[in-house]
């Protein structure tokens, strides 16, 4: 095969050149021993040839200037090429492989050709402005974009405007009026789902709303670096939207294909289940970060904190109360469930952190936790650059912010911080001297952000989600990082170290939570 950027043409050897002449416009036969057929290198001709088995590259490689501040990596060009050739599909590349820009370049190219008019981007709330809107500005300054967020009237006004890109948060699809406007707008012909694993539960209201919003004629570009964060069955709902004919009709069948039940409460993946999950998530493209980006190493360390007398007393008292309540429930024929176990373990974890939520209000009661704070401050002091601190409980974030502020400038990112203030805090962290420390709840931090200004990420306490953990550490372990990175885990009790260990395993279920509960309480 020979492709010419200068003449925008393709030359290749085919079995029946006269048959192809009837399929492809602007084509002809050649009298050449190596090539017997030539055609104009257009997107239409490329798709036809690829459907016939000829691996012709997308013409985006010859007719596109790749606008923006940064030149694309080769793997980004391949990602963009994939989107130009597939109406629906998955980009399953690792977090940090710059999927966002690739999708934007592909959309811009198709707009230039007149194949599409408008694009809807559906992404986590924390990334609407700090990731997508900013990347559109940096990459496609000639395009117009708007964030579809706020009140119903604000969202409707945004959707009624003349923009190329509309950026909506995941939960925004649940607003019936907004959902209907999007579905009825025939000019919105591409939907980009960012962090698509958020829609892995087909029974959720969010999933059903998205399914109702998508028209059959829409292109659907599904992006997630963690397609199966818990079990191989996570693939089913996502594949059902992208490629419904490539997956079993019913979830139960797919679960039996990929999982086996070993106890009444525990299912485990079958051998080869992950491969089967990948097979149904097609067509797909995937790049591993280590194969396309060279980054400094990440060193993981553990720091043991000591419990205060007040923490030990509160922990033991809480355990005793839980045990007595379990005995009483068992005498009455009841049993502990995974949900109850998770709730009770959360209370114990709060004690270990030093701040417990009042069950009758939204206030938090502080328990002396000075040794743990001292370990945190020592870790911050050892960092060579800025620091990210991940804290799973909102109450302790407030307490820690006061302590850290005594020595360092600190910014807070959690659900209480408005999107505007959140955006300013992130921008200050990236471009200014302050804040030196970013104190974050993992749900706000888990997607899209590029925070390579930090060389240290500290988990003040463990989180249970492997997918969330992987997303968090990708905030500083991505392109642009020049420093050696340190990942620190702080713990003060065996329960927390077990929690960390279970976080490292991608496949977890409710049975794991019951195991932890029985080990430390029952």
C-alpha positions, 0 to 999 in steps of 0.5 A: 500500500502507498499513501500520498499526502501530497496528492491525497491518494491511496495506491494498493494491490487488490483482488478485483480492481474493477469491483472496487471502481464501482464502489469508490468514487474518484478511483481508477485501475493502474497498470503497475506490477505492485499497485493495480488500484488507486483512489482518492484518500477520503474518509468515505473511501477509507471506511469502505476499504477497511470494511473490505479488510484493507488496513488503510489509515484515516486521512486525518493523518494527511489533511489535518493540521492538529491545532492547539498548544501541543503537538500530538503524540503518535498514540494520540493520532491513533486514538483520533484516527480510531474515532474518525473510522468508528461511529461507536466504540471504546477508548480503554486507554490508561488514565493519563494517556491524554484521551481528551485531546484526541477526541477533540481533534477527531471531532474538530476534523469531522466538523471541518469535513461537515460530517458532524455539527455539534458534540455533547460531552458527558463528564464528571462534574469536577472536570467540566471546566477544569479539564474539558472546557480548558482543553477545548480552549487550549486545543481548539481555540477556534471552536465555541464551548459551553458548560451545561450546568446550574439551574434548569433555566441556565442549562436550557439557555446553554443548550439553546446557544450556538456552540460546537461543544456542550459539556454536561455532567453525568447526573445532568442526563437525569433531568428530563427536560434537558434529556429531551432537548438533547435527544431532539436536537438533530445537530448533536450528532456525537456524544462523548462519554468521559469516565464511562465506567460511572454508567456500569450499573444498568439499573441506575437512574443515571444509566436509564436516562442516558439510554433514553437520551441516545438516538440510534444515529448518534456517534457514541465515543465511550472513554474509560481507563477503568472499564471494570473497576469491580468485576468483569460484569461491569462491562455488560451495561457499557457494552449494551449502549455502545455495541448491543449486538455484541453482548448477551441480551440479559445481564444474568447470562453475562454474569454466569459467563464471567463469574462463578458462585462459591458461597451464597454471598460470594461470586468470583471471576472465572478464568478468562473473564477479563478477556471476555469482558474486553471482547464485548467492549468492541470496537476498542482502542487501548494504550498502556501509559508505560508504552507511550509515555516515559515518566519518573518512577513512583515510590510507595511508602507506608507510615504508621501513626499511633492512636491516642488514649482517647481514640483507643477508648472510643474504638473499643467502646464502639466495638463493644456496642456493635458486638452487643447489638449483633448478639441481640439481633441474632437472638431475634433472628436477624443477621449482619448485612454487607450494608450494615457492616460497611456503615459500622466499619466507617464509624470505626475508621472515623475514630481512627482518623480523629473525627466522628460524625454526630448521627443526629446532625451533620456536625463532627466531633473531634477526638484527639488525633495529634500523632496522626497529624504529626505523621502527615506534617512530616510527610508534607515536609519531606516533599520536594514539590507540592503535595496532594492529601486525600482524605475520605471524610469531610469532617476531618478535612476541616480539622486538617485544613486548620492544622496544615494552615499553621505551616503551609498554604492549603486549598480544599477540594470537596463537595462543599466547595463551589465549582467556581472556587474549586476551579480557582483553587486548582488554577492557583495550585497549578500556576502559583506558589500557593496553595502548597498543599491540596486537601481533597476528598477522593470523589472530587479528585478522582477524574481528569485533573492534571496536577503534575505540580505535585510530587507527593500524594498522601492518603491520610486514610484508606479508601475502598474503591480500587478504581477511585484509588487509580484515578486519584494517583493519576492526577500527578502520575501523567504526562508533564511530570518531571519529579520522582513521585512518592505515594504515602499511605498513613494508617494507625490500626490493622483494620486500615492496612487491611483496607489498603490491601483490599483497595489494591485488588480490582475485584471486590464485592460485599463479601469483602466488607463482611469479612473485614467486619467479622475479623474486627468486630463480630 
